[in-house]
C-alpha cells in the first residue's frame, strides 16, 4: 500500500472503519466550525491530563476557539448573500461590522447580538487580530507576538459556545423569516397573475 493510500484510503469500505474520517459529510461552513468546537471542547475537558504541556496545548485551544468564531461569522454572512471570496479577512471586528451592516444597526436583532457578544468579538480580535498570534511564535516582521500572559480555557469555552448557540439560533430564525418572505411574495405574485395575467408587474 502506498503512503498516499495509507493516509487517504481509496473507495468506501463495506463497514465504517473507526479510524476513517469521511470528508464528504463535512462540506459547508457549519461543519468546519463544529470540528473546531469539538476539538477545543475535548482538549479543554482533558486539560489536566497534559500537565506542563497544557501551556502549549492552550495555544492550540485558543486558535481553535477563535477560528470557530470566525467561521460562524462568515457562515452568517454567506447565508445573507455575501460571496465567499469577499470574506478573505481574518479580522473578527471587520466581520462583525459587516454583520451589523447586513442585519441592520438599528434592528432589534442586531442590538441583541451586539449587546450579548460584541465585547467577546472585540476581546478575541484584540488578542489575535490576524489569526496568527497563537499559530506562530513571531509575526510576519519576525517580532514576538504580544499575547496575554494567561488564558482561562473554561471561560473561553463557555463564552464561545454561548456565542455559537446564539448565532445558530439567529441563523435558524433568519432562514425561517426569509422562507416566509419568499412564500408571501410567491402568493402575492400568483394573486396578481390571476387578476392581471401572466405579466402582472409589467402592467402595474
N, C-alpha and C positions, 0 to 999 in steps of 0.2 A: 504494500500500500504506500502511495506517495505521501509526502508530508502534507501537501495541499489537501488530499482526500482524507487524511487523518484529522486535520483541523476542521475542514469543511466537507463532511461526508456527502457524497452524491446520492441523489434519489431519496426515496422515502422508505424507511424500514417498515416492515409489517406491524411491528409493535413499537410504540414510542420508547426510545431509549432515554433513561433518566438524565444522561449527560448531554443530550442533544437539545439545542435551542432552535425552535422553528421560527425563523425570522419573518416568514410570511404573515405571521399573526401579529406583528408589531409595526404595521405601516400606519402612518398618521401621527400627528402631533401629540395626542394624549398618551400614546403607548410609550414613547421615549421618556416622557415625564414620569409615568408610572414606574418604569425601570429605575430611574434615578432615585425616586422616592423610596422604593422597596429596598434598594441597596443602602441608602442613607439610614433608613429606619433599622435595618438589621445591624449595621455597624454601630449605631447609637445604642441599641439594646444590649449589645455584647461588648461595649466599650471597655469594661473592666477586664475582659479576657486578654486584652492587648498589653496590659501593664504599661511599661515605659514606652512601647511603640505607639500608644494612643496619641502622642503628640504629633506623630507623622500621619497616623490614620485620621486624626481630626482635620487635617488639611484637606484630605480627600472627602470627608463628610461635608465640610463647608462647601467645597466645589459642587458636590452632588446636589446639595440643597439649593444653592444659588442658581445652578443651571436648571433645576426643576422649576424655579420661579420664572426664569427667563423663557422656558418653553411654554409655560402656561400663558404668559402674556402674549407670546407670538401666536399661540393657538387661538386665543380670544380675538386677536386682530385678523387672522386669516378667516375666522368664522364670520367676521364683519366685512369681508371682501377685500382685505389688503393682500396684495400678492407677496408670495414668499421672498421674491428677490428684492423687495423693498424693506426687508427686515434683517439686514445684514449687521446691524449694530448689536453690541453686547450690553449696551447701557440700559440698565433697568429703568432709570429715570426717564430716558428718552422714550422707551416703550410705554411707560406709564402715561406720559404726556400724550402719546399717540392714542392710547386707550381713552383718555379724557376727551380728546377731540372727536373721536368716533362715537362714544357713548353720549357725550354732551355734558359740558362742565356744569351746567345748571340743572341737570336732571337729578331726580331723587336717587336713581340707580347709582350714578357716579358719586354723588355726595356720600352715600352709604359705603361704597367701595373705598373711596379715598379716606374717609374718616376711620374706617376699620384697618386699612392696610397701607395707606400712604407712607406712614412712618417706617414700616417694615421695608418697603421698597427703597426708601432713602437711606436707611441704615445699611442694608446689604450693598447698595450701589456705592456708598461712601467707602466701605471696607474693600471693595473689589470692583472698581469701575469698568474694567475691560475684561473681566473674567479670566485673568491670568495671575492674579496675586497668590492664589492657592494652588496653581498648577506648576509654576516655575519659580525658582529661587530668586531670580532677578527680573527686572523689567526689560523692555527692548533696548534701553540705554545701558544695560549692564549694571544698574543700580539695585541694591537690595530692596525688596518690597517692604513698605511700612505697614505691617499688619498689626491689628490689635493684639495685645500680649496673650489674651485668653479667649477661648470660645466655650460657652456653656452649651454643650451639644443637645441636651434635653430641651432647653428653652428654644433652641434653634429648630428642632424637630417640631415642637408644639406650634410655634408661630407659622412656620412654613406649611405644615399640614392644614392648619386652620385657613390660611390663605388659599391653598389649593381647593379645599372644600367649598369656600365661598365662590371662587371663580367657576368651579364646576356647577354650582347652583345657579349662578348668573347666566352661564352659557346655556344651561338647560332652559331657563326662563326666557332668554332672548331668542333661542331657537323656536320655542313654542309661540312667542309673540310674532316672529316672522312668518311662521306657518299660518297663524291666524290671519295675519295681514294679507298673505297671498290668497288664502281661501276667500276672504271677503272681497278682494279685488276680482277674483275669478267669478264670484257670484254676481258682482256688480256688472262686469262686462257681459255676462250671459244675459242678465236682465235687459241691458242696453241693446244687445243684439235682437232680442225678442221684440223690442219696440222699434228700433231704427234699422234693423237689417244686419248684414254681415260686417259692415264697416262703421260701427256706431260713432267712433271718435273722429272719423273724417267728416261726419255730418254735424257734430255738436260744436 
